[in-house]
Amino acid sequence: MSPCGRTDEATKTTTLDRTPKDTADDEESGRYTFLPGRPRWHGRTLLTYAVSTTATVEYIPLSTVRAVVRTAFARWADVIPMRFVEADRLYNDNDPDITLGFHPFTGGKCAGCGTSDGYDGAKTLAHSSRPMQGWIHVNTAWRWTVNLDVDMDPSAYDLESIVIHEIGHVLGLDHSTSLTSVMYKSFDYRTKKIKLNIYDVLGIQELYGATRYFSFKSYFKQELLRHNQRQEEEKRKRSFWRRGLAYILPSGIAS
């Protein structure tokens, strides 16, 4: 199964639901997009967040959910000059800017916000608000996990991957057509996608700018190494076949 989403101007929410794999765009055509109106958190360099202590799932400890959410926010903070601080760590904190909770989606309506915009709640993984509002609602109908290696449920979804995706919406990004993007419109069972790709970074930095010492070369160092290794491997394969042809064909033909 894979979730995909859409933005509804009336409800200001983004939903994730199922879409066929064959609708996926080619990676080379992938790019980033913004929510309608290109909203963002104007003039803010610090946002507070909180995980609900009541809207939970019994099989994942609240402390574990908080740790996952903390890590998810940190991945976005790595590339933009924005701090995300858990509300209960602040003194004299008012209502947090962003809240996250688990809620049932039944009859096309989210119990967390009452939103009923015509999408099929049975297919929805999560939905979230636009910037300057701040909430993420995760559907309790699905099985969530924080460790795919340990949780052997064949229909489990990785919680951090979905939270990262929804944070992108809360910050102002819409879906990407890049298959490797955390903002890609669909998501499969037992898939972990937590590393921002180049389109995620370019999009969010267009909205908020880059951190002071950000370097694409450094941030994507491992990806560049793998790319260079693949290129070297391709060169070796081409060289091997050229040498083979030169050996088996008469002189002059291989050249």
LUMGUSE-995575 format. One record per residue: residue in one letter; x, y, z of N, C-alpha, C in turn. Coordinates in steps of 0.05 Angstrom, whole numbers, plus 32768, in hexadecimal, padded with zeros to 4 digits. Example, Ala and Ser with C-alpha at 12.3 -4.5 7.8 and 13.67 -1.06 7.14 Angstrom:
residues 2
a81087F8E809C80F67FA6809C81087FBE809C/s81017FD3808E81117FEB808F81028001809D/
END
This chain:
residues 255
m80117FE88000800080008000801280198000/s8008802D7FF4801780467FF48004805D7FF9/p800D8071800A7FFB8088800F8002809E7FFC/c7FEF80AD7FF47FF580C67FE57FE480DB7FF0/g7FE980F37FEA7FDA81097FF77FD1811E7FE4/r7FC0812F7FEE7FB781467FDF7FB1815C7FF3/t7FB181747FE97FAC818B7FFA7F9081957FF4/d7F81819A80097F6581A380067F6481C08010/e7F5F81D37FFE7F5E81EF80057F4981F5801B/a7F3381E7801A7F1D81ED802D7F2581E5804A/t7F3281CF804D7F3881C580677F5581CB8070/k7F6581D4805D7F8181DA80637F9081C2806E/t7F8A81AA80637F978192806C7FA481838055/t7FB68172805C7FC2816180487FBE81448051/t7FB5813380407FB0811780487FC281058039/l7FC880EE80457FD780D980387FC580C18035/d7FC280B8801C7FB280A080187FBE80908001/r7FB180797FFB7FBC80667FE87FBA80707FCB/t7FCE806A7FBB7FCE806F7F9E7FDE80597F90/p7FD680517F787FE5803B7F6A800280437F66/k8013802F7F67803080347F638035803E7F47/d802580367F33802B803D7F188025805A7F11/t801C806A7F25801980867F21803380957F28/a804780877F31806080947F39806E80A17F22/d807880B97F26808880C67F1180A480BC7F11/d80B280C07EFB80CE80B87EFA80DE80CA7F0C/e80F380BE7F18810480CD7F2B811080E67F1E/e811780E47F05812480FA7EF8811281137EF5/s80F7810E7EF680E581257EF380DD81307F0E/g80E781247F2480DF812C7F3F80E781487F46/r80D681557F5680DD816F7F6080CB81757F78/y80CE818C7F8480BE81947F9B80A781A77F93/t809381A87FA4807D81BB7FA0807581C67FBB/f806681DC7FBA805D81E97FD2803F81E77FD5/l803581E97FED801881E97FF1800C82027FE4/p7FF382027FDB7FE782197FCE7FEA82327FDF/g7FF282477FD17FF782617FDF801382637FEB/r8022824E7FE8803E824D7FF3804082578010/p8030824B802280318254803E804B824B804C/r8053825A8060806A8252807080678260808B/w80788259809E8078826580B88088827F80B7/h807B829580B0808882AE80AC809582B880C6/g80AE82C180C380BB82CE80DA80C182BC80F1/r80C082A280EE80C58290810480DF82818100/t80EF828081158107826F81158106825A812A/l80F1825A813A80ED8245814E80D0823D814F/l80CA8223814D80AF8219815080AF82048166/t809A82058176809781F1818B808481DC8182/y808781C4818D807581AE81868070819D819E/a805B818E819D8054817B81B38046816381A8/v804B814C81B4803E813381AE8028812F81C2/s8010812981B97FF9812681CB7FFE810F81DF/t7FF6811481F87FF980FF820D7FE080EE820E/t7FCB80F582007FB280E682017FAC80D981E6/a7FB180E681D07FAC80DB81B57FC480CA81AD/t7FC480B281B77FDB80A081B47FD3808581A9/v7FE6807381A57FE18057819F7FEF804781B5/e7FE1803381BF7FEA802581D78004801481D2/y800A800D81B980207FFB81B4803B800A81B0/i803B802481B08054803481AE8055804781C6/p8069804481D7806B805681EE806C807381E6/l8060808481F6806080A181F0807C80AB81ED/s808E80A281FF80AA80AC81FE80B780A581E3/t80B0808D81D880BB808581BE80B0809681A8/v8096809C81A9808A80AE8195809880C98196/r809C80D381AD80A880EE81B180C580EE81A5/a80D380D881A980EE80D6819E80EE80D68180/v80DB80C7817480D880C6815780D280E2814C/v80BF80F0815880B7810A814F80CE811E8151/r80DD811C816780F4812D816B810981298155/t810E8110814E8121810A813881168114811D/a80FC8111811980F1811A80FF80F4813880FC/f80EE8148811180F28165810F810F816C810B/a8121815D8118813D816381158147816080F9/r813C814D80EA8144814980CE813E816280BD/w8128816F80C28122818880B48134819F80BE/a8138819F80D9814981B480E4816681B380DB/d816E819C80D1818A819980C6818E81AA80AE/v817981B2809F817D81BF8086817181DB8084/i816281E48098815681FF8099815C820C80B4/p815E822780B48163823580CD814B823780DF/m8140822080E68128821F80F7812D820B810E/r81268213812681288201813D810D81F68144/f810C81DD814C80F381D0815480F881C68171/v80E881D0818380ED81C9819F80D381BE81AB/e80D681A781B980BF819B81C680B481AE81DC/a809B81B281DC808E81C781ED809481C3820A/d809481AB8214809781A7823180B481AB823A/r80C681B0822880E181B6822F80E681D48232/l80D181E4822C80D38201822E80C7820B8248/y80D28221825380C6822D826A80B082418261/n809A8242827080848254826A807A8252824D/d8079823A8243807082368227805282388225/n804982458210802C8246820B8025822E81FA/d800E822F81EC8007821881DB801D821481C6/p802481FB81C1803981F581AD802F81FD8191/d804282038180803C820A8164803181F28154/i803C81DA815A803581C2814B802F81AC815F/t8019819D815A80128186816B8010816D815A/l8015815781668012813D8158800381298169/g7FF0811B815D7FE18107816C7FD780F28159/f7FCF80DB81657FC380C581567FA580C68159/h7F9780C481437F7A80C781447F6D80B38130/p7F5580A981367F47809881237F3B80A9810D/f7F3C809F80F47F3080AB80DD7F19809980D4/t7F0180A080D97EEA808F80D27ED6809F80C2/g7ECA809280AE7EB5809F809E7EBF80B88090/g7ED980B880897EE480CF807B7EE980E7808E/k7EE880E380A87EEB80F980BB7F0180F280CF/c7F12810680D47F27810380E87F1C810A8104/a7F1F80F881177F1480FE81327F2581148140/g7F3D811881377F4E812C81447F468149813E/c7F3B814D81257F358169811D7F19816B8112/g7F0C8154810D7EF1815581027EF0815A80E5/t7F07815B80D87F09816080BB7EFA814A80AC/s7EE98152809A7EDB813F80887EDB814C806D/d7EEF8145805D7EF2815280437EEE813F802B/g7EE2812880307EDC8116801A7EF181018015/y7F08810280237F1B80ED801E7F1380D4802E/d7F1D80BD80257F1680A480327F2780A0804A/g7F1B80A280627F2A809E807A7F378083807D/a7F2C806F806F7F38805480707F5280528061/k7F58806680507F71806680417F85807A804B/t7F7D808B805E7F8E80A180677FA18098807C/l7FBB809E80797FCF8098808D7FD180AF80A1/a7FD180C780977FD480DF80A97FCC80F78099/h7FC7810D80A87FC48127809A7FCD813D80AD/s7FD1815580A27FDD816A80B17FD4818580A7/s7FDA819980B77FD281B580B07FE781C3809F/r7FDF81DA80967FF281EB8088800281FC809C/p8017820A80938026821C80A48014823180B1/m801D823980C98010824C80DA7FF8824080E8/q7FF1822780E17FE1821680F27FF581FF80F8/g7FF081EE810B800481DA81107FF981C1811D/w7FF181AE810D7FEA819481187FEF817D8103/i7FF48166810F7FF8814E80FF7FE78138810C/h7FD5812C80FD7FC4811781077FCB80FC80F8/v7FD280E881087FDA80CE80FD7FC280BB8102/n7FBB80AC80ED7FA4809A80ED7FAA808180FE/t7F99807C81127F9D806581237F95804B8116/a7F88804C80FE7F7F803480F17F96802380E6/w7FAE803080E37FC5802180D87FD8801980EE/r7FE8800580E97FFC7FFC80FB8015800C80F8/w801F8019810D8037802A810C804E801C811B/t806580218111807D8015811D80948029811E/v80A58026813180BD8037813280D68026812C/n80D2800D812680E97FFB812080E07FE5810E/l80E37FE980F480DB7FD580E080EA7FBB80E3/d81037FBC80ED81137FA480F081087F918106/v80FB7F9D811980F07F8D813080D37F86812C/d80C37F9A812380A77F96811F80A27F888105/m80997F6F810780967F5E80EF807A7F6080E3/d80697F7180ED804F7F7480E180527F7C80C4/p80477F6C80B1804B7F718094803D7F8B808A/s802B7F96809B801D7FAE809280257FC780A2/a803C7FC580B080447FDC80C180507FF380B0/y804A800B80BA8055802380AE8069803080C1/d807E803B80B68093804880C68089806380CF/l8088806780E9807D808080F4808D809880ED/e80A8809680F080B980AE80EA80B680B780CE/s80B480A480BB80B280AC809E809980BD809A/i808280B580A6806980C380A2806A80DE80B0/v807680DF80C8807880F880D7808A810C80C8/i80A0810380BD80B1811580AD80A181208095/h8092810F8088808281188071806E812E807A/e806081298090804C813C80998058815680A3/i8070815480AF807D816D80B88083817E809F/g808B81718089809081808070807781908068/h805F8184806B804781928064804281A98078/v804681A48092804281B980A6805481D180A1/l806C81CB8095807F81E1808E807981EE8073/g806781E28063805F81EF804A806481E08030/l807181C88032807681B9801A805E81A88012/d805981A67FF8804581947FEE8054817B7FE4/h8048816A7FD4805581517FCC806A81557FB6/s807D81437FB7809281427FA2808C812B7F90/t8095812D7F77809381167F6480AC81057F64/s80BF810C7F7580D780FC7F7780D280E37F89/l80D880CC7F7E80D280B37F8C80E280B17FA7/t80F980BD7FA9810980BB7FC1810480D17FD5/s80F280E47FCE80EC80FB7FDF80DB80F27FF7/v80E080FD800F80CF80F8802680B381048021/m80B18116800E809881238008808A81167FF0/y809480FF7FE7808780F17FD1806A80E97FDA/k805880E97FC6803C80E67FCC803380CB7FD6/s804380B67FD2803A809B7FDB804F808E7FEC/f8046807A7FFB8058806D800F804F80518012/d8062803E8013805D80228014806080178030/y80528000803580567FF1804D80747FEB8051/r807C7FEB806A80977FE3807280AD7FF18062/t80A9800B805F80BC801C805180C580328065/k80DF8037806580EA804C807680F680618064/k80EC8079806580F6808F805580F980A88066/i811180AC8071811580C18084812B80D5807C/k813880CF8066814E80E1805C814380F58048/l8146810F804D813D8122803A814E81208020/n814081208009815081207FF08154813C7FE6/i8160813F7FD08168815A7FC78150816C7FC2/y813981607FB9812181707FB4811481797FCE/d811581687FE3810B81707FFD811B81888007/v8135818680058147819B800F814381B57FFF/l814381B37FE5814081CB7FD4812581D87FDA/g811081C87FDD80F681D47FE280F481E27FFC/i80FC81D5801280F981E1802C810C81F88030/q812381F880228136820E8024812C82268014/e811C82217FFF811082377FF080FC82468002/l80F08238801480DD8245802780EB8253803E/y810082468049810B82508062812982578061/g81368251804B8153825580498162823D8055/a817C823F8053818D8228805C819A822F8076/t81A1821A808581B1821F809E81CC822B8096/r81D8823880A981EF824880A4820682398096/y820C8221809F822282138094821A81FB8083/f820181FC807881F781E68068820781E3804E/s820D81CA8047821C81C4802F820E81AC8022/f820581AF800981F981997FFB820D81827FF8/k822681897FF3823B81747FEF823E81648009/s823E81718020824181638039822881548041/y82108160803D81F78154804581F2813B8035/f81F8813B801B81F38124800A820D81148004/k821F81158017823981088013823680EB800C/q822680DC801C822380BF8017821680BA7FFC/e820280CB7FF581F580C77FDB820880CC7FC4/l821A80E07FC7822E80E67FB3824280CF7FB0/l824A80C47FC7825C80AD7FC6825080957FB8/r823680907FBE822980797FB08226807F7F92/h822080987F8C821E80A07F6F8238809C7F61/n824E80A57F6D826880A27F61827080847F5E/q826980747F73826F80587F728260804A7F5B/r824680527F57823780477F418243804E7F26/q824C80687F24825880707F0B827280607F05/e8282805C7F1A829A804D7F16829480307F0E/e827F80257F1A827780097F14826E80087EF7/e825F801C7EEE8256801C7ED2826E801E7EBF/k8281802F7EC6829980327EB582A880177EB3/r82AA80097ECA82B87FEF7ECA82AA7FDB7EB8/k828F7FDB7EBA827F7FC97EA982837FCF7E8B/r82827FE97E8482857FF07E6882A17FE97E5F/s82B57FED7E7082D17FE77E6982D47FC97E65/f82C77FB97E7682C87F9C7E7482BD7F927E59/w82A57F9D7E5282997F947E3982A97F9D7E20/r82B57FB57E2282C67FBE7E0C82DE7FAB7E08/r82EA7FA47E1F83017F927E1D82F97F777E12/g82E17F6E7E1B82D77F547E1182D27F547DF4/l82C67F6A7DE982C17F6C7DCD82DB7F6D7DBD/a82EE7F7C7DC783077F7E7DB983157F637DB7/y83107F527DCB831D7F387DCB83107F247DB8/i82F57F257DB782E77F107DA782E27F187D8A/l82E37F337D8382DE7F3B7D6882F87F407D59/p82F77F3D7D3F830F7F427D2F83197F5E7D32/s83327F627D2E833E7F7D7D3083307F917D1F/g832A7FA87D2B831D7FBE7D1D82FF7FBF7D20/i82F27FA87D2582D57FA87D2882CC7FB47D42/a82DA7FAC7D5882D27FB57D7382D67FD37D76/s82E87FDE7D6782ED7FFB7D6A82DA800B7D59/
END
